[in-house]
Amino acid sequence: MPVLEKSQHRWKLDLSEPEQITLREGMHHHPHADVRERCAALLKIAQGHSPHWVALHGLLFARDPDSVYQWLAWYQQEGLAGVLHHRHGGARRGFL
């Protein structure tokens, strides 16, 4: 299971080699763009970037930092399954 620490106001994600390989594979080959983006964000956090920095500067499009923190929490609690199962993408709108 990934190790998530918050030390001195800095989040740190420690990944094992198999976890890194799985996230790299997901980043490059998953059929859904949102999963590829989340895998890329998690790898950047594991490289030492803060989730806030990743949200604003580390992805193709800027994201709300709360979203990246949520991805990190899901990954820490449920592993890659959490990233895959929480793909709703926001509030649903009704049809007229």
N, C-alpha and C positions, 0 to 999 in steps of 0.2 A: 504494500500500500504506500502511496506517496506520502512523504513527510512534509508537512506545512508548518513553518514556524513564523512567528512574528516577533522579531527581536529588534529592539531599538527603533521602532516605528518603520521597519522594513520587512516586507513579506519575503519569505524564501521558500522555494519549492525544490525539495531534493528528490530526484528521480533515479531509479535504478536503471541500469543499461537496457533491460527489456522494456521498461516503461518509456524510455527515450525513443527506442526503435519503434514501438507501437505508435507513439505520437507522431514521429516523423512519417511513418507509413500513412497514417490518417491525414496528415497535412498534405501529402503529395497525391494520394490515390483515392481518398474517400469520394463517393459520387456526389455528396452534398457540400456545397460551398460553405455553409455555416459551420459544419463540423471541421472542415479544413481550416477555417479561420480560428476556431476555438483551439484546435491542436497547435497551431502556430503561436497563438497567444500564450498557451501554457508552456511551450518550449522557451519562449522569450523570458517568461517569469523565472523558469528554471535556470536560465543563463545569468540571472541577476538583476533583470529590470523589474521595476515596481509595476504592479498591476495598473496603477494610474498612468504611468508613462506608456505602457503597452496600449492602453485604451486610446490615448490621445495621439501617439506618435508611432507605435510599432505595428500597426495593421494597415491594410490598404485604405480603409476608411476609418475615420475617428469614430469611436464608440463611447457610450456613456461608461465612465469608470465603474459604476455600480454593476453593469453587465459583466465586465471582466472579473470583478470580485465574485459575482455569482457563479460564473463558469469555474473559477478556482475552488469555490466551496463545493460545488457539485462533484468536481474531479476528486477533491480530497475525501469526500464522504462516500462516493460510489465508484470512483475510478472512471475509466473511459465510458462505461455504461451510463453514468450520470450525464456525460457530455452528449451522448447519443439520444437518451430518453427525454431530455429537456429541450426539445427543439421547437417549441411552439412559436417562437418569434414575436411574441407580443400579444396584445389584446385582439380578439377577433371582432370584426365588424358585422353587423346584421345586414341582411339584404332587404331591399324595398320590394 
